[in-house]
Amino acid sequence: MIRIAHVGGWGRNYGDLALQDGQMRVLREDSDQSLEFLPIHCQQTEFHPDLIDRINETCDLMILGGGGMIFHRPEDSSKSGWQFNIALEDLDRIRVPIVVYAVGYNPFHFDSQKLLPVAMEHLKATQERALMFSVRNNGSRNALINGGLDPNRIEILPDPGMYVPSFPLTLPQSAGKDLKIGLNWAGDRPHFRFPEPWEANRLGLIDALCGAFQALAGDYPELQVYFIPHLENRIDSDVWELFSQRLGTRILNLEDSVRNIYPPSRAQVGFLADTYRQMDISIGMRGHANIIPFGMNTPLLGLGSHDKVGFFLDEVGLLDNWLSTQADSSAGGATAIAAKIRSVLEERLVLKGRMAEQLTRCRQTTKNFHERLFSAL
């Protein structure tokens, strides 16, 4: 048996729970030994000496990630400036091998601070200490190289959220629908997701999306939009009324209509994955709102300003499928969004074939990484 201290953002976010579930799944598939996990929620855990002693005494390996751990949240009071909250002097106290696993560079596009200077110092020390060091895309790799990390020791490993297994979910009002659109909206930190004045720019994007859906209803009279939150406590649903006022019964909020799968949990994450599987097209503002439907072979469009959305789409050959709001907060407006959705639907079968090929490539990359990892223990 291999005992793994598994460090990541295992909290309130369906995306990170999908990542955790998918990662544990493929690690078990690729190991010839049984695996036991000690989950450590990085956003709420300080690596104090007693915890380090426990890891040394009970675990054979520490895995940091996956997920967007390269991100500073002031509320975490992290000693490192990223989400591995450990003092430099305590890093060397860890005696088990450390593997940095598919982590992502995660600052918001309109956050001028990006990362604290201390973060790169800690990341360099972690890289030097790590048995293997991997990030989830080229965009993250380039950011760390620019920050001074050794490029020869940064591998690219796909985000394992794409491997989350799905479980059948009874989706309300799906029978007879000629077009089902999944929409994921990210409600946290809107002042970093939109340029100032962020309230007006956010409303402009909502108007553009709703206008696009209304235009599509002319071609698809039974169109149904499913609003798919990832965060608990209606954080992603804080704009729900703005969508429902504009679209009425054409849009359903899973947090209301399938409330039995909320708040997010690992026990329920397979049902969320199945929601994405049932969509004809998915539009996602969160990174994992693109990664999960990709794993479900659902045609997708990324949405918003966050660089990680573009990083992922570029990694799997879908960068043209980004409704980016970095230069235009309305993503080109309703007409442009509707045209992009129509284009994806017209190329749906070809796109699904390309995505399946990319998923196979990603899985082989993951398998190769695991083979080297387990052989090194």
DAWOJO-V152301 format. One record per residue. N is the residue number from 1. OMEGA is omega in radians with two decimals (999 if undefined). Layout:
N | OMEGA
N | OMEGA
//
This chain:
1 | 3.04
2 | -3.12
3 | -2.98
4 | 2.91
5 | -2.97
6 | -2.98
7 | 3.10
8 | -3.10
9 | -3.01
10 | -3.03
11 | -2.89
12 | -2.96
13 | -3.14
14 | 3.13
15 | 3.14
16 | 3.07
17 | 3.04
18 | 3.09
19 | -3.13
20 | -3.10
21 | 3.14
22 | -3.13
23 | 3.11
24 | 3.13
25 | -3.04
26 | 3.04
27 | 3.12
28 | 3.13
29 | -3.00
30 | -3.13
31 | 3.07
32 | 3.04
33 | 3.04
34 | -3.10
35 | 3.04
36 | -3.05
37 | 2.93
38 | -3.10
39 | 3.11
40 | -3.10
41 | -2.96
42 | -3.07
43 | -3.12
44 | -3.03
45 | 2.95
46 | 3.14
47 | -3.13
48 | -3.05
49 | -3.13
50 | 3.09
51 | 3.12
52 | 3.09
53 | 3.13
54 | 3.13
55 | -3.13
56 | -3.04
57 | -3.00
58 | -3.05
59 | 3.09
60 | -2.98
61 | 2.96
62 | 3.05
63 | 3.07
64 | 3.14
65 | 0.10
66 | 3.11
67 | -3.07
68 | -3.05
69 | -3.11
70 | -3.01
71 | 3.13
72 | 3.00
73 | -3.10
74 | -3.09
75 | 3.12
76 | -3.11
77 | -3.06
78 | 3.10
79 | -3.04
80 | -3.06
81 | 2.98
82 | -2.91
83 | 2.91
84 | -2.94
85 | -3.11
86 | 3.05
87 | -3.12
88 | -3.10
89 | 3.12
90 | -3.11
91 | -3.12
92 | 3.08
93 | -3.14
94 | -3.08
95 | -3.13
96 | 3.08
97 | 3.10
98 | 3.06
99 | 3.05
100 | -2.83
101 | 2.99
102 | 3.10
103 | -3.08
104 | 2.97
105 | -2.83
106 | 3.11
107 | 3.11
108 | -3.06
109 | -3.08
110 | 3.02
111 | -3.05
112 | -3.10
113 | -3.07
114 | 3.14
115 | 3.03
116 | 3.13
117 | -3.11
118 | -3.08
119 | -3.12
120 | 3.08
121 | 3.14
122 | 3.12
123 | 3.08
124 | 3.14
125 | 3.12
126 | 3.10
127 | 3.13
128 | -3.09
129 | -2.97
130 | 2.98
131 | 3.08
132 | -3.07
133 | -3.09
134 | 3.03
135 | -2.96
136 | 3.13
137 | -3.14
138 | 3.13
139 | 3.09
140 | 3.13
141 | -3.12
142 | 3.11
143 | -3.13
144 | 3.05
145 | 3.09
146 | 3.11
147 | 3.04
148 | 3.11
149 | -3.11
150 | -3.09
151 | -3.11
152 | -3.12
153 | 3.08
154 | 3.06
155 | 3.04
156 | -3.11
157 | -3.07
158 | 3.08
159 | -3.05
160 | 3.03
161 | 3.14
162 | -3.10
163 | -3.12
164 | 3.09
165 | 3.11
166 | 3.05
167 | -3.00
168 | 3.09
169 | 3.04
170 | -3.05
171 | -3.10
172 | 3.04
173 | 3.12
174 | -3.10
175 | 3.07
176 | -3.14
177 | -3.13
178 | 3.04
179 | 3.08
180 | -3.13
181 | 3.02
182 | 3.14
183 | 3.01
184 | 3.12
185 | 3.11
186 | -3.03
187 | -3.09
188 | 3.06
189 | -3.13
190 | -3.14
191 | 3.03
192 | -3.11
193 | -3.10
194 | 3.03
195 | 3.09
196 | -0.09
197 | -2.95
198 | 3.14
199 | -3.13
200 | -3.14
201 | 3.06
202 | 3.13
203 | 3.11
204 | 3.11
205 | 3.10
206 | 3.11
207 | -3.12
208 | 3.12
209 | -3.12
210 | 3.07
211 | 3.11
212 | -3.14
213 | 3.12
214 | 3.08
215 | -3.14
216 | 3.14
217 | 3.05
218 | 3.10
219 | -3.08
220 | -3.04
221 | -3.13
222 | 3.12
223 | 3.05
224 | 3.08
225 | 3.09
226 | 3.13
227 | -2.94
228 | 3.11
229 | 3.04
230 | -3.07
231 | 3.13
232 | 2.99
233 | 3.04
234 | 3.10
235 | 3.07
236 | -3.10
237 | -3.09
238 | 3.11
239 | -3.03
240 | -3.10
241 | 3.13
242 | 3.07
243 | -3.06
244 | 3.08
245 | -3.08
246 | -3.00
247 | 3.11
248 | -3.06
249 | 3.09
250 | 3.14
251 | 3.08
252 | 3.10
253 | -3.14
254 | -3.12
255 | 3.06
256 | -3.00
257 | 3.05
258 | -2.99
259 | 3.14
260 | 3.11
261 | 3.08
262 | 0.01
263 | -3.10
264 | 3.06
265 | 3.09
266 | -3.13
267 | -3.04
268 | -2.95
269 | 3.09
270 | 3.09
271 | 3.07
272 | 3.11
273 | -3.14
274 | 3.03
275 | 3.10
276 | -3.14
277 | -3.07
278 | -3.12
279 | 2.98
280 | 3.06
281 | 3.12
282 | 3.10
283 | -2.99
284 | 3.09
285 | 3.11
286 | 3.12
287 | -3.10
288 | 3.00
289 | 2.95
290 | -3.09
291 | -3.13
292 | 3.11
293 | 3.04
294 | 3.11
295 | 3.10
296 | -3.10
297 | 3.08
298 | 3.08
299 | -2.97
300 | 2.97
301 | 2.98
302 | -3.06
303 | 2.96
304 | -3.00
305 | -2.99
306 | -3.10
307 | -3.08
308 | 3.08
309 | 3.09
310 | 3.12
311 | -3.11
312 | -3.10
313 | 3.10
314 | -3.08
315 | -3.10
316 | 3.04
317 | -3.08
318 | -3.06
319 | 3.09
320 | -3.12
321 | 3.14
322 | 2.97
323 | -3.03
324 | 3.07
325 | -3.14
326 | -3.14
327 | -3.13
328 | -3.02
329 | 3.08
330 | 3.13
331 | 3.11
332 | 3.12
333 | -3.03
334 | -3.09
335 | -3.14
336 | 3.13
337 | 3.12
338 | 3.12
339 | 3.13
340 | 3.10
341 | 3.12
342 | -3.14
343 | 3.12
344 | -3.13
345 | 3.12
346 | -3.13
347 | -2.96
348 | -3.07
349 | 3.10
350 | -3.14
351 | 3.13
352 | 3.08
353 | 3.11
354 | 3.14
355 | 3.12
356 | 3.09
357 | 3.13
358 | 3.12
359 | 3.08
360 | 3.10
361 | 3.13
362 | -3.10
363 | 3.11
364 | 3.07
365 | 3.12
366 | -3.13
367 | 3.13
368 | 3.11
369 | -3.13
370 | 3.13
371 | 3.12
372 | 3.13
373 | -3.06
374 | 3.12
375 | -3.11
376 | -3.10
377 | 999
//
